[in-house]
Amino acid sequence: MKSRMLAALTLTAATLVAAVSLSSPAQAEIPGYVKQGTYGWPDQCNGIGYSGQTNQTWRFYYCETVIPTNWNAPGLYYLWVQY
Protein backbone atom coordinates (compact mmCIF):
# COMPACT_ATOMS: atom_id res chain seq x y z
CA MET A 1 0.00 0.00 0.00
CA LYS A 2 2.81 2.42 0.89
CA SER A 3 4.63 1.67 -2.36
CA ARG A 4 1.49 2.44 -4.39
CA MET A 5 1.04 5.73 -2.55
CA LEU A 6 4.69 6.63 -3.09
CA ALA A 7 4.48 5.72 -6.77
CA ALA A 8 1.33 7.83 -7.20
CA LEU A 9 2.93 10.82 -5.47
CA THR A 10 6.08 10.48 -7.55
CA LEU A 11 4.07 10.31 -10.78
CA THR A 12 1.99 13.33 -9.76
CA ALA A 13 5.10 15.36 -8.92
CA ALA A 14 6.76 14.44 -12.22
CA THR A 15 3.62 15.41 -14.13
CA LEU A 16 3.46 18.79 -12.40
CA VAL A 17 7.12 19.52 -13.10
CA ALA A 18 6.70 18.59 -16.77
CA ALA A 19 3.53 20.67 -17.12
CA VAL A 20 5.15 23.76 -15.60
CA SER A 21 8.29 23.45 -17.70
CA LEU A 22 6.37 22.89 -20.94
CA SER A 23 3.78 25.61 -20.37
CA SER A 24 6.19 28.44 -19.65
CA PRO A 25 7.00 30.45 -22.79
CA ALA A 26 10.58 30.48 -24.04
CA GLN A 27 12.17 33.87 -23.72
CA ALA A 28 15.59 35.11 -24.69
CA GLU A 29 17.96 35.89 -21.86
CA ILE A 30 19.06 39.07 -23.62
CA PRO A 31 16.44 41.62 -24.77
CA GLY A 32 16.29 42.09 -28.52
CA TYR A 33 17.06 38.48 -29.39
CA VAL A 34 14.51 36.14 -30.97
CA LYS A 35 14.62 32.35 -31.17
CA GLN A 36 15.56 31.34 -34.70
CA GLY A 37 15.61 27.58 -34.31
CA THR A 38 16.08 24.44 -32.24
CA TYR A 39 18.96 22.04 -32.84
CA GLY A 40 20.19 18.74 -31.45
CA TRP A 41 23.93 19.37 -31.50
CA PRO A 42 25.99 22.37 -30.32
CA ASP A 43 28.16 22.49 -33.45
CA GLN A 44 25.03 22.50 -35.60
CA CYS A 45 23.60 25.44 -33.65
CA ASN A 46 26.88 27.38 -33.79
CA GLY A 47 27.38 26.60 -37.48
CA ILE A 48 23.94 27.92 -38.43
CA GLY A 49 24.46 30.96 -36.20
CA TYR A 50 27.85 31.74 -37.71
CA SER A 51 26.58 31.20 -41.25
CA GLY A 52 23.69 33.61 -40.72
CA GLN A 53 26.03 36.19 -39.26
CA THR A 54 28.55 35.97 -42.13
CA ASN A 55 25.70 36.10 -44.69
CA GLN A 56 24.38 39.19 -42.85
CA THR A 57 21.02 37.52 -42.18
CA TRP A 58 21.41 38.61 -38.54
CA ARG A 59 23.93 40.71 -36.64
CA PHE A 60 24.56 38.58 -33.56
CA TYR A 61 23.73 35.10 -32.31
CA TYR A 62 24.21 32.78 -29.37
CA CYS A 63 23.29 29.18 -28.63
CA GLU A 64 21.50 28.33 -25.40
CA THR A 65 22.04 24.84 -23.99
CA VAL A 66 18.69 23.51 -22.80
CA ILE A 67 19.66 19.83 -22.57
CA PRO A 68 23.32 18.94 -23.19
CA THR A 69 24.20 16.10 -25.54
CA ASN A 70 25.41 12.78 -24.19
CA TRP A 71 26.92 9.61 -25.63
CA ASN A 72 23.53 8.14 -26.45
CA ALA A 73 21.44 10.99 -27.80
CA PRO A 74 21.45 14.53 -29.10
CA GLY A 75 20.60 17.38 -26.76
CA LEU A 76 18.51 20.49 -27.18
CA TYR A 77 20.00 23.83 -28.22
CA TYR A 78 18.17 27.08 -29.00
CA LEU A 79 19.67 29.52 -31.49
CA TRP A 80 18.92 33.12 -30.49
CA VAL A 81 19.61 35.87 -33.03
CA GLN A 82 19.48 39.63 -33.19
CA TYR A 83 18.60 41.24 -36.51
C-alpha positions as CSV (number, residue, x, y, z in Angstrom):
1,M,0.0,0.0,0.0
2,K,2.8,2.4,0.9
3,S,4.6,1.7,-2.4
4,R,1.5,2.4,-4.4
5,M,1.0,5.7,-2.6
6,L,4.7,6.6,-3.1
7,A,4.5,5.7,-6.8
8,A,1.3,7.8,-7.2
9,L,2.9,10.8,-5.5
10,T,6.1,10.5,-7.6
11,L,4.1,10.3,-10.8
12,T,2.0,13.3,-9.8
13,A,5.1,15.4,-8.9
14,A,6.8,14.4,-12.2
15,T,3.6,15.4,-14.1
16,L,3.5,18.8,-12.4
17,V,7.1,19.5,-13.1
18,A,6.7,18.6,-16.8
19,A,3.5,20.7,-17.1
20,V,5.1,23.8,-15.6
21,S,8.3,23.5,-17.7
22,L,6.4,22.9,-20.9
23,S,3.8,25.6,-20.4
24,S,6.2,28.4,-19.6
25,P,7.0,30.4,-22.8
26,A,10.6,30.5,-24.0
27,Q,12.2,33.9,-23.7
28,A,15.6,35.1,-24.7
29,E,18.0,35.9,-21.9
30,I,19.1,39.1,-23.6
31,P,16.4,41.6,-24.8
32,G,16.3,42.1,-28.5
33,Y,17.1,38.5,-29.4
34,V,14.5,36.1,-31.0
35,K,14.6,32.4,-31.2
36,Q,15.6,31.3,-34.7
37,G,15.6,27.6,-34.3
38,T,16.1,24.4,-32.2
39,Y,19.0,22.0,-32.8
40,G,20.2,18.7,-31.5
41,W,23.9,19.4,-31.5
42,P,26.0,22.4,-30.3
43,D,28.2,22.5,-33.4
44,Q,25.0,22.5,-35.6
45,C,23.6,25.4,-33.7
46,N,26.9,27.4,-33.8
47,G,27.4,26.6,-37.5
48,I,23.9,27.9,-38.4
49,G,24.5,31.0,-36.2
50,Y,27.8,31.7,-37.7
51,S,26.6,31.2,-41.2
52,G,23.7,33.6,-40.7
53,Q,26.0,36.2,-39.3
54,T,28.5,36.0,-42.1
55,N,25.7,36.1,-44.7
56,Q,24.4,39.2,-42.8
57,T,21.0,37.5,-42.2
58,W,21.4,38.6,-38.5
59,R,23.9,40.7,-36.6
60,F,24.6,38.6,-33.6
61,Y,23.7,35.1,-32.3
62,Y,24.2,32.8,-29.4
63,C,23.3,29.2,-28.6
64,E,21.5,28.3,-25.4
65,T,22.0,24.8,-24.0
66,V,18.7,23.5,-22.8
67,I,19.7,19.8,-22.6
68,P,23.3,18.9,-23.2
69,T,24.2,16.1,-25.5
70,N,25.4,12.8,-24.2
71,W,26.9,9.6,-25.6
72,N,23.5,8.1,-26.4
73,A,21.4,11.0,-27.8
74,P,21.4,14.5,-29.1
75,G,20.6,17.4,-26.8
76,L,18.5,20.5,-27.2
77,Y,20.0,23.8,-28.2
78,Y,18.2,27.1,-29.0
79,L,19.7,29.5,-31.5
80,W,18.9,33.1,-30.5
81,V,19.6,35.9,-33.0
82,Q,19.5,39.6,-33.2
83,Y,18.6,41.2,-36.5
